[in-house]
Amino acid sequence: MADDGQGRLSTEGGREGGAAAASGQMLLSLGLLALALLAAYRLYLRWGTRSGTRGAARRGEAAALPRMKRRDFSLEQLREFDGARNPRILLAVNGKVFDVTEGSNFYGPEGPYGIFAGRDASRGLATFCLDKDKLRDEYDDLSDLSAVQMESVREWEMQFKEKYDYVGRLLKPGEEPSEYTDEEDTKDHTKQE
């Protein structure tokens, strides 16, 4: 670099120096891109194939499970069906329990909504909260939810009714379970199909 006599610096060989700098920046950019792609590929190999294999195995287990007979559940009984202790996955929405086992890629232990497995998902779905600490471990009457949030719970309930088998009710503390007949159970299951 040299002073051009007016206080400005100029590079000797101006364009050649600029081309070399641009070439160096391009090589650096390509190198960073290659590293990012390599990192993404390694993450995929580590997590993607592992959960994909387990997810396929889980879906196979789910398909092999017989249809669940209708019954009612306490919160403690519902917790057994979290996909980890039992291959069947249940969750409750607005007092109704659904068998979501066929959606294990979403509701299984490694799924994005796995925190709802074996639980009452109503509050989490109404508030769009996926933080396990914010979900309640005791019976939740949802009385503090706003009208908009309760409407959201009802919409989620309808979506679950359309997609998954309804297998019973979530019991309030002290409430006795209903006795379901085989005829009721069969009629309701065929109605949904």
Legacy VTK file of the C-alpha trace (Angstrom):
# vtk DataFile Version 3.0
C-alpha trace
ASCII
DATASET POLYDATA
POINTS 193 float
0.000 0.000 0.000
1.168 3.537 -0.743
0.011 7.080 -0.150
-1.446 8.559 -3.330
-0.298 12.051 -2.297
-3.763 13.186 -1.187
-3.795 11.299 2.110
-5.509 8.223 0.721
-4.035 4.779 0.649
-3.977 2.897 -2.585
-2.984 -0.666 -3.257
-0.478 -1.421 -5.835
-1.893 -3.846 -8.297
-5.425 -2.725 -7.161
-7.633 -5.224 -8.972
-5.343 -8.187 -8.480
-5.306 -7.656 -4.692
-9.107 -7.315 -4.608
-9.550 -10.480 -6.639
-7.274 -12.398 -4.295
-9.220 -11.147 -1.269
-12.550 -12.110 -2.878
-11.155 -15.515 -3.740
-10.011 -16.006 -0.149
-13.442 -15.010 1.184
-15.133 -17.436 -1.207
-12.861 -20.275 -0.064
-13.585 -19.408 3.552
-17.343 -19.361 2.875
-17.194 -22.701 1.078
-15.169 -24.175 3.934
-17.686 -22.972 6.511
-20.561 -24.318 4.419
-18.815 -27.709 4.153
-18.322 -27.776 7.937
-21.977 -26.892 8.548
-23.132 -29.643 6.180
-20.811 -32.144 7.831
-22.130 -31.196 11.277
-25.746 -31.531 10.082
-24.990 -34.927 8.554
-23.349 -36.154 11.760
-26.334 -34.987 13.814
-28.639 -36.789 11.432
-26.611 -39.988 11.757
-26.584 -39.712 15.510
-30.209 -38.753 16.170
-32.205 -39.150 12.965
-31.493 -42.774 12.244
-31.667 -43.771 15.895
-35.126 -42.307 16.467
-36.255 -43.396 13.008
-35.414 -47.016 13.758
-37.032 -46.849 17.172
-40.022 -45.025 15.743
-40.532 -47.739 13.115
-40.221 -50.431 15.786
-42.717 -48.562 17.973
-45.179 -48.220 15.114
-44.831 -51.950 14.486
-45.572 -52.656 18.156
-48.547 -50.314 18.011
-50.003 -52.098 14.994
-49.657 -55.435 16.793
-51.549 -54.253 19.896
-55.192 -55.302 20.112
-57.828 -52.588 20.289
-58.173 -51.421 23.861
-61.425 -52.197 25.665
-63.339 -49.212 26.960
-62.625 -48.257 30.572
-62.203 -45.193 32.725
-58.868 -44.050 34.176
-57.641 -42.262 37.246
-54.598 -40.045 36.761
-52.398 -42.721 38.351
-53.716 -45.393 35.951
-53.278 -43.072 32.973
-49.597 -42.459 33.836
-48.801 -46.133 33.129
-49.517 -45.551 29.434
-46.690 -43.125 28.681
-45.034 -45.177 25.934
-41.972 -45.936 28.079
-43.364 -48.402 30.627
-46.028 -49.704 28.272
-45.999 -49.638 24.454
-49.536 -48.243 24.432
-49.754 -44.446 24.672
-52.823 -42.740 26.121
-53.571 -39.116 26.869
-56.583 -37.211 28.110
-58.174 -34.117 26.609
-61.120 -32.418 28.274
-61.915 -35.445 30.445
-61.738 -37.971 27.599
-58.958 -40.527 27.191
-57.612 -41.341 23.718
-55.313 -44.109 22.515
-52.664 -42.206 20.535
-50.306 -45.168 20.141
-50.426 -44.963 16.351
-49.085 -41.414 16.678
-46.081 -42.570 18.719
-43.724 -40.508 16.564
-45.469 -37.443 18.054
-46.566 -38.674 21.500
-43.901 -41.287 22.266
-41.053 -40.660 24.714
-38.869 -39.092 22.010
-41.668 -37.271 20.192
-42.203 -33.514 20.280
-45.425 -33.960 22.321
-44.091 -36.827 24.456
-44.686 -34.820 27.642
-48.439 -35.360 27.149
-48.176 -39.172 27.079
-49.869 -40.748 30.079
-51.192 -37.368 31.232
-54.045 -34.918 30.956
-52.877 -32.786 28.025
-55.758 -30.283 28.201
-53.915 -27.397 29.876
-50.805 -27.793 27.732
-52.831 -27.853 24.526
-55.012 -24.909 25.606
-52.034 -22.733 26.495
-49.642 -24.090 23.841
-47.203 -24.914 26.633
-44.774 -27.812 26.231
-43.029 -27.242 29.562
-43.488 -30.307 31.781
-43.113 -28.194 34.935
-46.178 -26.142 33.979
-48.422 -29.231 33.622
-50.314 -30.353 36.704
-49.876 -33.759 38.296
-53.203 -33.644 40.132
-56.685 -33.554 38.603
-57.136 -30.282 36.715
-60.687 -28.932 36.420
-59.470 -26.226 33.977
-61.692 -23.658 35.746
-59.050 -20.923 35.500
-58.758 -21.096 31.704
-60.204 -18.281 29.607
-63.108 -18.798 27.212
-60.689 -18.758 24.276
-58.493 -21.392 25.912
-61.515 -23.600 26.693
-62.608 -23.329 23.069
-59.119 -24.423 22.079
-59.430 -27.472 24.380
-62.760 -28.401 22.752
-61.220 -28.061 19.285
-58.326 -30.325 20.309
-60.838 -32.821 21.713
-62.677 -32.911 18.367
-59.416 -33.448 16.481
-58.468 -36.344 18.748
-61.958 -37.864 18.358
-61.561 -37.809 14.583
-58.067 -39.285 14.531
-57.708 -41.617 17.546
-59.762 -44.190 19.453
-61.701 -42.892 22.432
-61.057 -45.424 25.197
-62.761 -43.920 28.249
-63.052 -41.037 30.649
-60.562 -39.406 32.979
-61.993 -39.809 36.473
-62.242 -36.966 38.936
-60.936 -37.749 42.439
-63.437 -40.002 44.211
-65.431 -40.685 41.044
-66.289 -44.318 40.303
-65.527 -45.805 36.870
-68.364 -46.703 34.514
-69.087 -50.296 33.565
-68.929 -50.651 29.793
-70.536 -53.564 27.996
-68.855 -55.311 25.082
-71.750 -54.145 22.902
-71.187 -50.472 23.813
-67.483 -50.848 23.242
-67.899 -52.461 19.809
-70.585 -49.999 18.700
-68.465 -46.969 19.566
-65.331 -48.387 17.915
-67.121 -49.184 14.653
-68.794 -45.764 14.661
-65.372 -44.095 14.638
-63.988 -46.071 11.714
LINES 1 194
193 0 1 2 3 4 5 6 7 8 9 10 11 12 13 14 15 16 17 18 19 20 21 22 23 24 25 26 27 28 29 30 31 32 33 34 35 36 37 38 39 40 41 42 43 44 45 46 47 48 49 50 51 52 53 54 55 56 57 58 59 60 61 62 63 64 65 66 67 68 69 70 71 72 73 74 75 76 77 78 79 80 81 82 83 84 85 86 87 88 89 90 91 92 93 94 95 96 97 98 99 100 101 102 103 104 105 106 107 108 109 110 111 112 113 114 115 116 117 118 119 120 121 122 123 124 125 126 127 128 129 130 131 132 133 134 135 136 137 138 139 140 141 142 143 144 145 146 147 148 149 150 151 152 153 154 155 156 157 158 159 160 161 162 163 164 165 166 167 168 169 170 171 172 173 174 175 176 177 178 179 180 181 182 183 184 185 186 187 188 189 190 191 192
